[in-house]
């Protein structure tokens, strides 16, 4: 079931006129370039459903975290005035 | 090769250690303003191991924050060198602990950057915290 394509948009009409003036090879190329625009006219962008978490920009491996944890605890214990 | 590298590292560290010994008192007297501000929640703990003013502060709070952070940075630097870690890593792991240690009513910052008041439940910390 095909319906005749109605073009109400003058912009599209002008584009088609220009397309008609192009040579055969150029026309093919133009159609090829425009095809993705026609087939994927609707782009959906969905917002993330999880809260955005900004991690500190720090490079640390889990192994280093555990290695330094005892030192950190000792540091706090020995310098209670500033912690 | 490795031994010589270690030797060089130790040589490089020597003047720094010596320098820190003569650079005035390493441990300043307890700052009563800091203790008060911490309890009042006008100064809070950051996930990176330092403190900051919660909301709008004044010049007194700014002084306290910079004084505490300066002392903390010195400690992190010394310990990081000793443990062959970066200052940032040492500060981060300490930050995990200072946030865990906050008492109910005290302020800390969660990884998304919002200030929270510590309650009876566990604080919201960086996922990399132990």
N, CA and C atoms of all chains as a GROMACS GRO file, in nm:
protein
  639
    1UNK      N    1   0.084  -0.120   0.000
    1UNK     CA    2   0.000   0.000   0.000
    1UNK      C    3   0.088   0.125   0.000
    2UNK      N    4   0.093   0.192  -0.114
    2UNK     CA    5   0.178   0.310  -0.122
    2UNK      C    6   0.093   0.434  -0.147
    3UNK      N    7   0.129   0.536  -0.077
    3UNK     CA    8   0.059   0.664  -0.093
    3UNK      C    9   0.151   0.762  -0.164
    4UNK      N   10   0.095   0.848  -0.247
    4UNK     CA   11   0.183   0.946  -0.311
    4UNK      C   12   0.245   1.039  -0.207
    5UNK      N   13   0.372   1.063  -0.225
    5UNK     CA   14   0.447   1.146  -0.130
    5UNK      C   15   0.409   1.292  -0.150
    6UNK      N   16   0.351   1.351  -0.049
    6UNK     CA   17   0.315   1.492  -0.060
    6UNK      C   18   0.424   1.576   0.005
    7UNK      N   19   0.468   1.675  -0.068
    7UNK     CA   20   0.574   1.760  -0.015
    7UNK      C   21   0.520   1.900   0.008
    8UNK      N   22   0.493   1.927   0.129
    8UNK     CA   23   0.442   2.060   0.161
    8UNK      C   24   0.556   2.156   0.194
    9UNK      N   25   0.666   2.099   0.226
    9UNK     CA   26   0.779   2.181   0.268
    9UNK      C   27   0.852   2.238   0.148
   10UNK      N   28   0.855   2.370   0.141
   10UNK     CA   29   0.921   2.435   0.027
   10UNK      C   30   1.070   2.409   0.026
   11UNK      N   31   1.123   2.394   0.143
   11UNK     CA   32   1.267   2.369   0.156
   11UNK      C   33   1.305   2.236   0.091
   12UNK      N   34   1.221   2.135   0.120
   12UNK     CA   35   1.245   2.002   0.063
   12UNK      C   36   1.228   2.008  -0.088
   13UNK      N   37   1.125   2.084  -0.133
   13UNK     CA   38   1.099   2.096  -0.276
   13UNK      C   39   1.217   2.159  -0.348
   14UNK      N   40   1.270   2.265  -0.291
   14UNK     CA   41   1.385   2.332  -0.350
   14UNK      C   42   1.503   2.237  -0.358
   15UNK      N   43   1.517   2.156  -0.255
   15UNK     CA   44   1.626   2.060  -0.249
   15UNK      C   45   1.612   1.957  -0.361
   16UNK      N   46   1.489   1.914  -0.386
   16UNK     CA   47   1.466   1.814  -0.491
   16UNK      C   48   1.493   1.872  -0.629
   17UNK      N   49   1.456   2.001  -0.646
   17UNK     CA   50   1.482   2.069  -0.774
   17UNK      C   51   1.631   2.073  -0.801
   18UNK      N   52   1.703   2.107  -0.695
   18UNK     CA   53   1.849   2.116  -0.707
   18UNK      C   54   1.906   1.978  -0.739
   19UNK      N   55   1.846   1.879  -0.677
   19UNK     CA   56   1.889   1.740  -0.697
   19UNK      C   57   1.871   1.700  -0.844
   20UNK      N   58   1.757   1.748  -0.904
   20UNK     CA   59   1.727   1.716  -1.043
   20UNK      C   60   1.829   1.777  -1.138
   21UNK      N   61   1.883   1.891  -1.098
   21UNK     CA   62   1.979   1.960  -1.184
   21UNK      C   63   2.117   1.893  -1.181
   22UNK      N   64   2.139   1.814  -1.080
   22UNK     CA   65   2.270   1.750  -1.066
   22UNK      C   66   2.288   1.642  -1.172
   23UNK      N   67   2.411   1.609  -1.201
   23UNK     CA   68   2.440   1.501  -1.293
   23UNK      C   69   2.402   1.367  -1.232
   24UNK      N   70   2.399   1.263  -1.312
   24UNK     CA   71   2.356   1.130  -1.267
   24UNK      C   72   2.439   1.079  -1.149
   25UNK      N   73   2.571   1.090  -1.161
   25UNK     CA   74   2.661   1.041  -1.055
   25UNK      C   75   2.643   1.120  -0.927
   26UNK      N   76   2.638   1.253  -0.941
   26UNK     CA   77   2.623   1.338  -0.824
   26UNK      C   78   2.490   1.314  -0.755
   27UNK      N   79   2.385   1.286  -0.834
   27UNK     CA   80   2.253   1.261  -0.779
   27UNK      C   81   2.255   1.136  -0.691
   28UNK      N   82   2.320   1.034  -0.745
   28UNK     CA   83   2.332   0.909  -0.669
   28UNK      C   84   2.401   0.933  -0.535
   29UNK      N   85   2.508   1.012  -0.544
   29UNK     CA   86   2.586   1.041  -0.425
   29UNK      C   87   2.502   1.117  -0.322
   30UNK      N   88   2.426   1.215  -0.372
   30UNK     CA   89   2.343   1.297  -0.283
   30UNK      C   90   2.236   1.212  -0.215
   31UNK      N   91   2.174   1.123  -0.294
   31UNK     CA   92   2.070   1.036  -0.238
   31UNK      C   93   2.131   0.947  -0.131
   32UNK      N   94   2.249   0.896  -0.162
   32UNK     CA   95   2.319   0.808  -0.067
   32UNK      C   96   2.347   0.882   0.064
   33UNK      N   97   2.386   1.008   0.052
   33UNK     CA   98   2.418   1.087   0.170
   33UNK      C   99   2.293   1.123   0.250
   34UNK      N  100   2.183   1.144   0.180
   34UNK     CA  101   2.060   1.186   0.247
   34UNK      C  102   1.981   1.070   0.306
   35UNK      N  103   2.007   0.950   0.255
   35UNK     CA  104   1.930   0.833   0.297
   35UNK      C  105   1.927   0.812   0.448
   36UNK      N  106   2.039   0.819   0.516
   36UNK     CA  107   2.035   0.799   0.662
   36UNK      C  108   1.947   0.901   0.733
   37UNK      N  109   1.942   1.024   0.678
   37UNK     CA  110   1.859   1.128   0.738
   37UNK      C  111   1.712   1.092   0.732
   38UNK      N  112   1.673   1.033   0.619
   38UNK     CA  113   1.532   0.999   0.601
   38UNK      C  114   1.493   0.877   0.684
   39UNK      N  115   1.582   0.780   0.690
   39UNK     CA  116   1.547   0.656   0.759
   39UNK      C  117   1.554   0.672   0.911
   40UNK      N  118   1.642   0.759   0.959
   40UNK     CA  119   1.654   0.773   1.104
   40UNK      C  120   1.623   0.916   1.144
   41UNK      N  121   1.503   0.959   1.112
   41UNK     CA  122   1.466   1.097   1.138
   41UNK      C  123   1.452   1.126   1.286
   42UNK      N  124   1.418   1.022   1.363
   42UNK     CA  125   1.391   1.043   1.504
   42UNK      C  126   1.505   0.990   1.590
   43UNK      N  127   1.569   1.078   1.662
   43UNK     CA  128   1.677   1.037   1.752
   43UNK      C  129   1.628   1.055   1.894
   44UNK      N  130   1.625   0.949   1.969
   44UNK     CA  131   1.579   0.960   2.107
   44UNK      C  132   1.698   0.965   2.201
   45UNK      N  133   1.695   1.063   2.287
   45UNK     CA  134   1.799   1.074   2.389
   45UNK      C  135   1.730   1.057   2.524
   46UNK      N  136   1.769   0.953   2.596
   46UNK     CA  137   1.705   0.931   2.726
   46UNK      C  138   1.801   0.970   2.837
   47UNK      N  139   1.750   1.037   2.936
   47UNK     CA  140   1.830   1.077   3.050
   47UNK      C  141   1.863   0.955   3.135
   48UNK      N  142   1.982   0.950   3.196
   48UNK     CA  143   2.015   0.836   3.281
   48UNK      C  144   1.922   0.831   3.402
   49UNK      N  145   1.877   0.712   3.437
   49UNK     CA  146   1.784   0.701   3.549
   49UNK      C  147   1.856   0.694   3.684
   50UNK      N  148   1.987   0.668   3.678
   50UNK     CA  149   2.064   0.663   3.804
   50UNK      C  150   2.119   0.802   3.835
   51UNK      N  151   2.139   0.834   3.963
   51UNK     CA  152   2.200   0.964   3.994
   51UNK      C  153   2.342   0.969   3.940
   52UNK      N  154   2.382   1.087   3.896
   52UNK     CA  155   2.517   1.101   3.842
   52UNK      C  156   2.617   1.110   3.958
   53UNK      N  157   2.712   1.021   3.956
   53UNK     CA  158   2.814   1.019   4.062
   53UNK      C  159   2.946   1.064   4.002
   54UNK      N  160   2.997   1.174   4.055
   54UNK     CA  161   3.127   1.222   4.008
   54UNK      C  162   3.234   1.167   4.100
   55UNK      N  163   3.307   1.071   4.050
   55UNK     CA  164   3.415   1.018   4.132
   55UNK      C  165   3.533   1.112   4.127
   56UNK      N  166   3.604   1.116   4.237
   56UNK     CA  167   3.724   1.197   4.243
   56UNK      C  168   3.818   1.150   4.134
   57UNK      N  169   3.877   1.246   4.066
   57UNK     CA  170   3.970   1.210   3.960
   57UNK      C  171   4.103   1.170   4.022
   58UNK      N  172   4.105   1.051   4.078
   58UNK     CA  173   4.226   1.002   4.142
   58UNK      C  174   4.249   0.860   4.100
   59UNK      N  175   4.373   0.830   4.066
   59UNK     CA  176   4.408   0.698   4.018
   59UNK      C  177   4.457   0.614   4.136
   60UNK      N  178   4.375   0.521   4.179
   60UNK     CA  179   4.414   0.437   4.292
   60UNK      C  180   4.354   0.297   4.276
   61UNK      N  181   4.439   0.198   4.291
   61UNK     CA  182   4.392   0.060   4.280
   61UNK      C  183   4.347   0.013   4.418
   62UNK      N  184   4.256  -0.084   4.417
   62UNK     CA  185   4.202  -0.136   4.543
   62UNK      C  186   4.312  -0.188   4.635
   63UNK      N  187   4.412  -0.246   4.572
   63UNK     CA  188   4.526  -0.302   4.647
   63UNK      C  189   4.599  -0.190   4.723
   64UNK      N  190   4.610  -0.074   4.660
   64UNK     CA  191   4.677   0.040   4.724
   64UNK      C  192   4.591   0.095   4.838
   65UNK      N  193   4.458   0.097   4.816
   65UNK     CA  194   4.365   0.144   4.919
   65UNK      C  195   4.385   0.062   5.046
   66UNK      N  196   4.390  -0.070   5.030
   66UNK     CA  197   4.403  -0.157   5.148
   66UNK      C  198   4.541  -0.146   5.212
   67UNK      N  199   4.642  -0.126   5.128
   67UNK     CA  200   4.777  -0.114   5.180
   67UNK      C  201   4.793   0.012   5.265
   68UNK      N  202   4.725   0.121   5.223
   68UNK     CA  203   4.740   0.248   5.293
   68UNK      C  204   4.640   0.267   5.407
   69UNK      N  205   4.541   0.180   5.415
   69UNK     CA  206   4.433   0.201   5.512
   69UNK      C  207   4.483   0.204   5.656
   70UNK      N  208   4.572   0.112   5.689
   70UNK     CA  209   4.627   0.107   5.825
   70UNK      C  210   4.707   0.233   5.857
   71UNK      N  211   4.784   0.280   5.758
   71UNK     CA  212   4.864   0.401   5.777
   71UNK      C  213   4.774   0.522   5.797
   72UNK      N  214   4.664   0.525   5.723
   72UNK     CA  215   4.569   0.636   5.735
   72UNK      C  216   4.508   0.638   5.875
   73UNK      N  217   4.472   0.520   5.924
   73UNK     CA  218   4.414   0.510   6.059
   73UNK      C  219   4.512   0.557   6.165
   74UNK      N  220   4.639   0.516   6.148
   74UNK     CA  221   4.744   0.556   6.244
   74UNK      C  222   4.766   0.707   6.240
   75UNK      N  223   4.764   0.760   6.118
   75UNK     CA  224   4.783   0.905   6.098
   75UNK      C  225   4.677   0.984   6.174
   76UNK      N  226   4.553   0.938   6.162
   76UNK     CA  227   4.441   1.007   6.229
   76UNK      C  228   4.455   0.996   6.381
   77UNK      N  229   4.489   0.875   6.425
   77UNK     CA  230   4.501   0.848   6.568
   77UNK      C  231   4.610   0.935   6.632
   78UNK      N  232   4.722   0.953   6.559
   78UNK     CA  233   4.836   1.028   6.614
   78UNK      C  234   4.821   1.180   6.598
   79UNK      N  235   4.725   1.222   6.519
   79UNK     CA  236   4.709   1.366   6.495
   79UNK      C  237   4.563   1.409   6.510
   80UNK      N  238   4.509   1.373   6.625
   80UNK     CA  239   4.366   1.398   6.648
   80UNK      C  240   4.328   1.546   6.638
   81UNK      N  241   4.427   1.633   6.665
   81UNK     CA  242   4.398   1.777   6.662
   81UNK      C  243   4.351   1.827   6.527
   82UNK      N  244   4.403   1.765   6.421
   82UNK     CA  245   4.369   1.816   6.288
   82UNK      C  246   4.276   1.722   6.211
   83UNK      N  247   4.231   1.615   6.278
   83UNK     CA  248   4.136   1.523   6.213
   83UNK      C  249   4.003   1.518   6.288
   84UNK      N  250   7.095  -0.232   3.977
   84UNK     CA  251   7.027  -0.117   3.917
   84UNK      C  252   6.917  -0.068   4.009
   85UNK      N  253   6.842  -0.164   4.059
   85UNK     CA  254   6.731  -0.129   4.145
   85UNK      C  255   6.781  -0.073   4.278
   86UNK      N  256   6.891  -0.137   4.325
   86UNK     CA  257   6.949  -0.094   4.453
   86UNK      C  258   6.999   0.050   4.443
   87UNK      N  259   7.064   0.083   4.329
   87UNK     CA  260   7.116   0.219   4.313
   87UNK      C  261   7.002   0.320   4.308
   88UNK      N  262   6.894   0.279   4.244
   88UNK     CA  263   6.776   0.368   4.236
   88UNK      C  264   6.722   0.398   4.374
   89UNK      N  265   6.715   0.291   4.456
   89UNK     CA  266   6.665   0.307   4.594
   89UNK      C  267   6.757   0.398   4.673
   90UNK      N  268   6.887   0.380   4.650
   90UNK     CA  269   6.987   0.462   4.718
   90UNK      C  270   6.970   0.609   4.683
   91UNK      N  271   6.949   0.633   4.555
   91UNK     CA  272   6.930   0.771   4.507
   91UNK      C  273   6.806   0.832   4.570
   92UNK      N  274   6.702   0.749   4.579
   92UNK     CA  275   6.575   0.795   4.635
   92UNK      C  276   6.594   0.835   4.780
   93UNK      N  277   6.668   0.752   4.853
   93UNK     CA  278   6.694   0.780   4.994
   93UNK      C  279   6.774   0.910   5.008
   94UNK      N  280   6.873   0.928   4.920
   94UNK     CA  281   6.955   1.050   4.921
   94UNK      C  282   6.870   1.173   4.896
   95UNK      N  283   6.776   1.158   4.802
   95UNK     CA  284   6.689   1.269   4.767
   95UNK      C  285   6.595   1.302   4.883
   96UNK      N  286   6.557   1.198   4.958
   96UNK     CA  287   6.461   1.217   5.066
   96UNK      C  288   6.526   1.280   5.189
   97UNK      N  289   6.657   1.255   5.207
   97UNK     CA  290   6.727   1.302   5.326
   97UNK      C  291   6.710   1.451   5.356
   98UNK      N  292   6.744   1.539   5.260
   98UNK     CA  293   6.729   1.682   5.291
   98UNK      C  294   6.586   1.721   5.324
   99UNK      N  295   6.488   1.650   5.265
   99UNK     CA  296   6.348   1.682   5.292
   99UNK      C  297   6.312   1.648   5.436
  100UNK      N  298   6.362   1.531   5.480
  100UNK     CA  299   6.334   1.489   5.618
  100UNK      C  300   6.401   1.586   5.715
  101UNK      N  301   6.528   1.617   5.684
  101UNK     CA  302   6.603   1.709   5.768
  101UNK      C  303   6.534   1.845   5.770
  102UNK      N  304   6.488   1.887   5.655
  102UNK     CA  305   6.421   2.016   5.642
  102UNK      C  306   6.296   2.023   5.728
  103UNK      N  307   6.220   1.914   5.726
  103UNK     CA  308   6.095   1.915   5.801
  103UNK      C  309   6.119   1.918   5.952
  104UNK      N  310   6.239   1.868   5.994
  104UNK     CA  311   6.269   1.866   6.138
  104UNK      C  312   6.296   2.005   6.194
  105UNK      N  313   6.352   2.091   6.106
  105UNK     CA  314   6.388   2.224   6.154
  105UNK      C  315   6.292   2.333   6.108
  106UNK      N  316   6.188   2.293   6.041
  106UNK     CA  317   6.094   2.393   5.987
  106UNK      C  318   5.985   2.424   6.087
  107UNK      N  319   6.026   2.462   6.206
  107UNK     CA  320   5.928   2.502   6.307
  107UNK      C  321   5.852   2.384   6.363
  108UNK      N  322   5.758   2.412   6.452
  108UNK     CA  323   5.685   2.302   6.513
  108UNK      C  324   5.597   2.228   6.410
  109UNK      N  325   5.619   2.098   6.398
  109UNK     CA  326   5.542   2.020   6.302
  109UNK      C  327   5.398   2.003   6.352
  110UNK      N  328   5.384   1.993   6.481
  110UNK     CA  329   5.250   1.975   6.536
  110UNK      C  330   5.210   2.099   6.615
  111UNK      N  331   5.128   2.178   6.552
  111UNK     CA  332   5.083   2.302   6.615
  111UNK      C  333   4.987   2.270   6.728
  112UNK      N  334   4.965   2.369   6.812
  112UNK     CA  335   4.873   2.352   6.924
  112UNK      C  336   4.733   2.326   6.871
  113UNK      N  337   4.652   2.249   6.948
  113UNK     CA  338   4.517   2.221   6.902
  113UNK      C  339   4.442   2.350   6.873
  114UNK      N  340   4.369   2.349   6.764
  114UNK     CA  341   4.296   2.468   6.723
  114UNK      C  342   4.152   2.459   6.774
  115UNK      N  343   4.120   2.538   6.879
  115UNK     CA  344   3.984   2.528   6.936
  115UNK      C  345   3.876   2.571   6.836
  116UNK      N  346   3.913   2.664   6.747
  116UNK     CA  347   3.817   2.709   6.646
  116UNK      C  348   3.777   2.594   6.554
  117UNK      N  349   3.875   2.509   6.522
  117UNK     CA  350   3.847   2.395   6.434
  117UNK      C  351   3.752   2.298   6.502
  118UNK      N  352   3.780   2.266   6.628
  118UNK     CA  353   3.695   2.173   6.701
  118UNK      C  354   3.551   2.224   6.708
  119UNK      N  355   3.539   2.354   6.733
  119UNK     CA  356   3.405   2.415   6.742
  119UNK      C  357   3.333   2.410   6.607
  120UNK      N  358   3.404   2.450   6.501
  120UNK     CA  359   3.344   2.455   6.367
  120UNK      C  360   3.303   2.316   6.319
  121UNK      N  361   3.385   2.217   6.355
  121UNK     CA  362   3.356   2.079   6.316
  121UNK      C  363   3.227   2.033   6.384
  122UNK      N  364   3.217   2.060   6.514
  122UNK     CA  365   3.099   2.018   6.590
  122UNK      C  366   2.975   2.094   6.542
  123UNK      N  367   2.993   2.221   6.505
  123UNK     CA  368   2.880   2.303   6.461
  123UNK      C  369   2.839   2.270   6.318
  124UNK      N  370   2.925   2.200   6.246
  124UNK     CA  371   2.894   2.165   6.106
  124UNK      C  372   2.919   2.278   6.008
  125UNK      N  373   3.002   2.375   6.048
  125UNK     CA  374   3.036   2.483   5.953
  125UNK      C  375   3.161   2.447   5.873
  126UNK      N  376   3.234   2.346   5.922
  126UNK     CA  377   3.346   2.289   5.847
  126UNK      C  378   3.318   2.140   5.834
  127UNK      N  379   3.335   2.087   5.714
  127UNK     CA  380   3.306   1.946   5.692
  127UNK      C  381   3.420   1.874   5.622
  128UNK      N  382   3.410   1.741   5.622
  128UNK     CA  383   3.513   1.655   5.562
  128UNK      C  384   3.485   1.633   5.413
  129UNK      N  385   3.590   1.639   5.333
  129UNK     CA  386   3.578   1.612   5.189
  129UNK      C  387   3.627   1.470   5.158
  130UNK      N  388   3.578   1.411   5.047
  130UNK     CA  389   3.624   1.275   5.014
  130UNK      C  390   3.773   1.269   4.978
  131UNK      N  391   3.835   1.383   4.953
  131UNK     CA  392   3.976   1.380   4.912
  131UNK      C  393   4.074   1.393   5.029
  132UNK      N  394   4.021   1.390   5.153
  132UNK     CA  395   4.109   1.390   5.269
  132UNK      C  396   4.135   1.527   5.328
  133UNK      N  397   4.065   1.628   5.276
  133UNK     CA  398   4.082   1.762   5.330
  133UNK      C  399   3.949   1.813   5.384
  134UNK      N  400   3.951   1.933   5.443
  134UNK     CA  401   3.827   1.990   5.497
  134UNK      C  402   3.789   2.113   5.414
  135UNK      N  403   3.664   2.154   5.426
  135UNK     CA  404   3.616   2.273   5.356
  135UNK      C  405   3.504   2.336   5.435
  136UNK      N  406   3.477   2.463   5.403
  136UNK     CA  407   3.367   2.534   5.466
  136UNK      C  408   3.236   2.483   5.406
  137UNK      N  409   3.138   2.458   5.493
  137UNK     CA  410   3.006   2.417   5.446
  137UNK      C  411   2.923   2.545   5.430
  138UNK      N  412   2.876   2.568   5.308
  138UNK     CA  413   2.797   2.689   5.282
  138UNK      C  414   2.885   2.812   5.278
  139UNK      N  415   2.833   2.925   5.324
  139UNK     CA  416   2.911   3.048   5.318
  139UNK      C  417   2.985   3.066   5.450
  140UNK      N  418   3.114   3.088   5.441
  140UNK     CA  419   3.193   3.102   5.562
  140UNK      C  420   3.236   3.246   5.584
  141UNK      N  421   3.327   3.262   5.677
  141UNK     CA  422   3.385   3.396   5.699
  141UNK      C  423   3.537   3.381   5.698
  142UNK      N  424   3.605   3.491   5.722
  142UNK     CA  425   3.751   3.488   5.713
  142UNK      C  426   3.813   3.401   5.822
  143UNK      N  427   3.746   3.393   5.937
  143UNK     CA  428   3.798   3.309   6.044
  143UNK      C  429   3.795   3.162   6.000
  144UNK      N  430   3.682   3.120   5.943
  144UNK     CA  431   3.669   2.981   5.898
  144UNK      C  432   3.767   2.951   5.785
  145UNK      N  433   3.786   3.049   5.697
  145UNK     CA  434   3.881   3.030   5.586
  145UNK      C  435   4.022   3.006   5.640
  146UNK      N  436   4.058   3.081   5.744
  146UNK     CA  437   4.190   3.064   5.806
  146UNK      C  438   4.203   2.925   5.867
  147UNK      N  439   4.099   2.882   5.938
  147UNK     CA  440   4.102   2.751   6.003
  147UNK      C  441   4.116   2.641   5.898
  148UNK      N  442   4.037   2.650   5.792
  148UNK     CA  443   4.041   2.548   5.686
  148UNK      C  444   4.178   2.540   5.621
  149UNK      N  445   4.235   2.655   5.589
  149UNK     CA  446   4.365   2.651   5.521
  149UNK      C  447   4.474   2.603   5.616
  150UNK      N  448   4.461   2.636   5.745
  150UNK     CA  449   4.559   2.590   5.844
  150UNK      C  450   4.554   2.438   5.861
  151UNK      N  451   4.432   2.385   5.875
  151UNK     CA  452   4.416   2.240   5.892
  151UNK      C  453   4.463   2.167   5.767
  152UNK      N  454   4.424   2.217   5.651
  152UNK     CA  455   4.461   2.149   5.526
  152UNK      C  456   4.611   2.152   5.501
  153UNK      N  457   4.676   2.260   5.543
  153UNK     CA  458   4.821   2.271   5.526
  153UNK      C  459   4.889   2.164   5.611
  154UNK      N  460   4.843   2.152   5.735
  154UNK     CA  461   4.902   2.051   5.824
  154UNK      C  462   4.875   1.910   5.775
  155UNK      N  463   4.752   1.888   5.726
  155UNK     CA  464   4.720   1.756   5.674
  155UNK      C  465   4.806   1.722   5.553
  156UNK      N  466   4.824   1.821   5.462
  156UNK     CA  467   4.903   1.796   5.342
  156UNK      C  468   5.046   1.757   5.378
  157UNK      N  469   5.101   1.821   5.481
  157UNK     CA  470   5.237   1.788   5.525
  157UNK      C  471   5.245   1.642   5.572
  158UNK      N  472   5.144   1.603   5.649
  158UNK     CA  473   5.139   1.464   5.698
  158UNK      C  474   5.124   1.365   5.583
  159UNK      N  475   5.033   1.396   5.490
  159UNK     CA  476   5.010   1.307   5.376
  159UNK      C  477   5.137   1.292   5.293
  160UNK      N  478   5.207   1.406   5.276
  160UNK     CA  479   5.328   1.404   5.194
  160UNK      C  480   5.434   1.316   5.258
  161UNK      N  481   5.454   1.332   5.388
  161UNK     CA  482   5.556   1.254   5.458
  161UNK      C  483   5.522   1.105   5.454
  162UNK      N  484   5.396   1.071   5.484
  162UNK     CA  485   5.356   0.931   5.488
  162UNK      C  486   5.358   0.869   5.348
  163UNK      N  487   5.315   0.945   5.249
  163UNK     CA  488   5.312   0.894   5.112
  163UNK      C  489   5.452   0.857   5.065
  164UNK      N  490   5.548   0.942   5.100
  164UNK     CA  491   5.686   0.917   5.059
  164UNK      C  492   5.737   0.788   5.124
  165UNK      N  493   5.706   0.775   5.252
  165UNK     CA  494   5.747   0.658   5.328
  165UNK      C  495   5.685   0.530   5.271
  166UNK      N  496   5.559   0.540   5.230
  166UNK     CA  497   5.485   0.421   5.184
  166UNK      C  498   5.487   0.404   5.033
  167UNK      N  499   5.566   0.488   4.965
  167UNK     CA  500   5.577   0.483   4.819
  167UNK      C  501   5.440   0.489   4.750
  168UNK      N  502   5.364   0.586   4.794
  168UNK     CA  503   5.234   0.614   4.730
  168UNK      C  504   5.232   0.762   4.694
  169UNK      N  505   5.131   0.805   4.622
  169UNK     CA  506   5.123   0.948   4.592
  169UNK      C  507   5.052   1.020   4.707
  170UNK      N  508   5.077   1.150   4.718
  170UNK     CA  509   5.015   1.230   4.824
  170UNK      C  510   4.862   1.221   4.811
  171UNK      N  511   4.816   1.224   4.686
  171UNK     CA  512   4.673   1.217   4.659
  171UNK      C  513   4.612   1.084   4.707
  172UNK      N  514   4.685   0.977   4.684
  172UNK     CA  515   4.636   0.845   4.728
  172UNK      C  516   4.629   0.838   4.880
  173UNK      N  517   4.734   0.886   4.945
  173UNK     CA  518   4.738   0.885   5.091
  173UNK      C  519   4.624   0.970   5.146
  174UNK      N  520   4.602   1.086   5.084
  174UNK     CA  521   4.496   1.177   5.129
  174UNK      C  522   4.359   1.112   5.109
  175UNK      N  523   4.342   1.045   4.997
  175UNK     CA  524   4.213   0.983   4.965
  175UNK      C  525   4.176   0.874   5.066
  176UNK      N  526   4.271   0.786   5.095
  176UNK     CA  527   4.243   0.677   5.190
  176UNK      C  528   4.216   0.734   5.330
  177UNK      N  529   4.288   0.839   5.365
  177UNK     CA  530   4.261   0.904   5.494
  177UNK      C  531   4.122   0.966   5.494
  178UNK      N  532   4.085   1.025   5.379
  178UNK     CA  533   3.951   1.084   5.365
  178UNK      C  534   3.841   0.981   5.385
  179UNK      N  535   3.862   0.860   5.334
  179UNK     CA  536   3.766   0.750   5.354
  179UNK      C  537   3.744   0.731   5.504
  180UNK      N  538   3.855   0.736   5.579
  180UNK     CA  539   3.849   0.712   5.723
  180UNK      C  540   3.791   0.829   5.800
  181UNK      N  541   3.827   0.953   5.760
  181UNK     CA  542   3.775   1.068   5.835
  181UNK      C  543   3.623   1.077   5.817
  182UNK      N  544   3.575   1.043   5.698
  182UNK     CA  545   3.429   1.046   5.676
  182UNK      C  546   3.362   0.934   5.755
  183UNK      N  547   3.427   0.817   5.756
  183UNK     CA  548   3.371   0.706   5.835
  183UNK      C  549   3.368   0.741   5.984
  184UNK      N  550   3.465   0.823   6.027
  184UNK     CA  551   3.477   0.858   6.169
  184UNK      C  552   3.387   0.974   6.212
  185UNK      N  553   3.322   1.043   6.116
  185UNK     CA  554   3.239   1.158   6.155
  185UNK      C  555   3.133   1.116   6.255
  186UNK      N  556   3.105   1.207   6.348
  186UNK     CA  557   3.004   1.178   6.450
  186UNK      C  558   2.871   1.236   6.405
  187UNK      N  559   2.759   1.180   6.453
  187UNK     CA  560   2.628   1.233   6.414
  187UNK      C  561   2.621   1.384   6.437
  188UNK      N  562   2.574   1.455   6.335
  188UNK     CA  563   2.565   1.601   6.342
  188UNK      C  564   2.675   1.670   6.265
  189UNK      N  565   2.788   1.599   6.246
  189UNK     CA  566   2.900   1.659   6.170
  189UNK      C  567   2.872   1.647   6.020
  190UNK      N  568   2.937   1.736   5.944
  190UNK     CA  569   2.913   1.740   5.799
  190UNK      C  570   3.023   1.668   5.722
  191UNK      N  571   2.982   1.608   5.610
  191UNK     CA  572   3.079   1.550   5.517
  191UNK      C  573   3.022   1.562   5.377
  192UNK      N  574   3.109   1.554   5.278
  192UNK     CA  575   3.063   1.563   5.141
  192UNK      C  576   3.059   1.424   5.078
  193UNK      N  577   2.946   1.394   5.012
  193UNK     CA  578   2.933   1.265   4.944
  193UNK      C  579   3.000   1.274   4.807
  194UNK      N  580   3.023   1.159   4.740
  194UNK     CA  581   3.094   1.165   4.610
  194UNK      C  582   3.026   1.251   4.505
  195UNK      N  583   2.895   1.274   4.516
  195UNK     CA  584   2.828   1.359   4.416
  195UNK      C  585   2.844   1.508   4.446
  196UNK      N  586   2.917   1.540   4.552
  196UNK     CA  587   2.948   1.680   4.581
  196UNK      C  588   2.849   1.750   4.672
  197UNK      N  589   2.750   1.677   4.723
  197UNK     CA  590   2.654   1.742   4.813
  197UNK      C  591   2.697   1.723   4.958
  198UNK      N  592   2.672   1.824   5.039
  198UNK     CA  593   2.704   1.816   5.181
  198UNK      C  594   2.595   1.735   5.251
  199UNK      N  595   2.635   1.646   5.336
  199UNK     CA  596   2.541   1.567   5.414
  199UNK      C  597   2.574   1.577   5.561
  200UNK      N  598   2.472   1.561   5.642
  200UNK     CA  599   2.493   1.559   5.787
  200UNK      C  600   2.498   1.412   5.829
  201UNK      N  601   2.602   1.378   5.899
  201UNK     CA  602   2.616   1.240   5.943
  201UNK      C  603   2.506   1.206   6.043
  202UNK      N  604   2.442   1.093   6.018
  202UNK     CA  605   2.343   1.045   6.115
  202UNK      C  606   2.386   0.906   6.163
  203UNK      N  607   2.293   0.832   6.217
  203UNK     CA  608   2.331   0.701   6.274
  203UNK      C  609   2.370   0.601   6.166
  204UNK      N  610   2.322   0.623   6.041
  204UNK     CA  611   2.353   0.528   5.933
  204UNK      C  612   2.494   0.551   5.877
  205UNK      N  613   2.537   0.455   5.796
  205UNK     CA  614   2.672   0.464   5.738
  205UNK      C  615   2.678   0.582   5.641
  206UNK      N  616   2.792   0.654   5.638
  206UNK     CA  617   2.802   0.768   5.546
  206UNK      C  618   2.813   0.723   5.400
  207UNK      N  619   2.776   0.812   5.308
  207UNK     CA  620   2.789   0.784   5.164
  207UNK      C  621   2.932   0.818   5.123
  208UNK      N  622   3.006   0.714   5.087
  208UNK     CA  623   3.147   0.737   5.054
  208UNK      C  624   3.180   0.692   4.913
  209UNK      N  625   3.298   0.727   4.866
  209UNK     CA  626   3.348   0.684   4.736
  209UNK      C  627   3.346   0.531   4.732
  210UNK      N  628   3.311   0.475   4.616
  210UNK     CA  629   3.299   0.328   4.605
  210UNK      C  630   3.433   0.258   4.625
  211UNK      N  631   3.542   0.334   4.611
  211UNK     CA  632   3.674   0.272   4.626
  211UNK      C  633   3.721   0.266   4.771
  212UNK      N  634   3.643   0.326   4.861
  212UNK     CA  635   3.681   0.323   5.003
  212UNK      C  636   3.673   0.181   5.057
  213UNK      N  637   3.766   0.145   5.146
  213UNK     CA  638   3.765   0.008   5.199
  213UNK      C  639   3.646  -0.016   5.293
   0.00000   0.00000   0.00000
